[in-house]
Amino acid sequence: MERKNRSAKLSLIFVLIFLGLLLALVPSAPALLRWYIQATHRPESMLLPILLTFYCATPLAVGTIVCLFGLLRSICKKQVFVSSNVRRLRRISWFVLIAALLFLAAGFFYFPFFILAVCAAFVALIVRVVKNCFETAVLLKDENDLTKI
């Protein structure tokens, strides 16, 4: 069990690193995007739609990271099949689904966003399936706890 706990703690560290990178990217995104557009000889008109998409997706990413952090902390405390984790997984699936819709709309301005939309929709589906498994496990655990009394 200790090995699994180390894995969850390592995942917590990576989640925090990702949050830090995301927060560092927020103020530097315009400069990085301008550099990318110049380096790849893309039209300057791409700047605004891509930046708008990035800044609209950022709160969704932060919400997902916060939910992942809470989920991993709960797992570290050995509270796995609890209703709060089901809520976190539900929120993550909604955040990713909304991001998929955002990327779908943005794909009309920059084609690679279509690929991100499909990937995000697939991730949302996977998270939703995991959420359903957790939800069933919580029900079974609660039922089992009631029979022990």
N, C-alpha and C positions, 0 to 999 in steps of 0.2 A: 504493500500500500504506500510505503514511503516513496518508492520510485514514481508512482502516479502523482503523488503530491508534489514531487520535484518538477514533474512535467507541467502541472498546473501553475506552479510558481514561475517557471521559465516562461510559460505563455503569458502570465501577468506582466512580466518584464517586457516581453515583445509588444504587448498591447500598449504599455506606457511609452515605449520607444516610438511606436507608430503614431501615437497621439502627439508626441513631441515633434516628430517630423511633419505631421499634418499642420500643426500650429505654426511651425517655422515656414512652411510653404505658403501659408495664407498671405503674409505681407510680400513675399518674394515672387509670387505667381506672375504678376504682370511683367516683371523684368525677365524671368525665365521664359515666358511665352514669347515675348518679343525676340529674345535670342533664338529660340527655336524657329520662329517664322523666318527670321533672316538667314539662319543656317541652312534651312531646307528650301529657301526661295519660295515660300508659300505667300499667298496674297495677304496683305495687311488687314483686309476685311475679316479675316478669321479671328482676329484678336478678341473682339467683343463677344461673339457667341461662345467661344471656348471659355473665356473668363467668366461670363455669366453662368455658364453651366457648372464650372468649378465652384463658384461661390454659392450657387444654389445647392450643390451636392455636399458642401462642407458640413452644414448642420446635420445632415443625414449621417455622414461619416462619424461625426462626433457623438451623435446619439447611439450609433451602433457600437462605437468603442466604449462608451460609458456602460452600455448593457453587457458587453463582453467582459468588461472589468468586474462588474457586479456578479456575473455568472461565475467567473473564475474564482473570485473571493469566496463565494458560497461553496464552490467545490473544494477549495482549500480548507474550509471549515467542516468538510464532510457533510454538507447539507446539499445533496445533489437533487433528489427527487422531491422538490418542494414547489409550491405554487408560485413563489416569486421567480423561480428560474423559468417556469413556463411563461410567465408574463414577459420576462426579459427576451426569451426566444421569440415570442409573438411580436414584440416591438422590433426586434432585429429584422424579422421577416418583412414587416411593413416598411421599415426604413429602406431596405434593399429593394423592395418592390417599387417604392416611390422613386428611388434612384433609377431603376430600370425604365420607368416611364419618362423621367427627365432625360435620360440618355437617348431614348427613342425619339423624343421631340428634337433633341439637339443633333441627332443623326442627319437631319435634313440640311444642317449647316456644315457639318463635318462628318463624313462617312464613318470613320472609325468609332464614333459614338454608337452606331447601330450594333457593332460587335460588342461594345460594353453593355448595351441594353440587353442583348441576348444572354451574356454571361451573368449579369446581375439578376435577371429573371430566373435563371437556372439556380443561382445561389439562394434566392428567395424561396424557391421550391424545396431545395434541400433543407434549409433551415425550418421551413414549415413542417416537413416530414419529421425532423428531429423534435420539433415542438410537440407534434402529435404523439410521438413515442414517450416523451417526458410527461405529457399530460396523462397518458394511460398509466404510466408507472406511478405517478402521484396518486391516482385513483386506487390502484392496486395496493400501494403502500398504506394509504389511509384505511382501506378496507381491512388489510392485514392487521394494522394497529388496533382497530376496533375489535377484532376477534381475539386478540391477546388479553383483553381486559377481563 
